[in-house]
Amino acid sequence: MDATSTGNQEMLALLGTLVADPAVVELYERLDALAEAPAADPRIAPLAADLLTAVPEQLFAAIPEDGVIVNGYGEALLAEYAPAQAEVVGRLMDAFVERGRA
């Protein structure tokens, strides 16, 4: 991400407030709890929904519509997670894409 552009600086500032939110820490803890869980764990859907709800509307508005898509980035990111965690993050990424199309 080019952190020097105004839009990206706004996104980074919003992400900074998001990760500093104590309520978001609980979401990270729930994600950590899925480290040994299977990809079909019933906690996945509620956690993905709660993570999406935690994202400020301003962050979606700050995402440029003509942003560059880096092929393979999502797959590389998901490869770093355990199966259930990857399912949560994948659902969140899909929701971001859908939200961006709206």
Summary of the structure (lengths in Angstrom):
residues: 102
radius of gyration: 14.2
end to end distance: 22.4
largest distance: 40.4
contacts: 243
relative contact order: 0.15
helix: 67%
strand: 0%
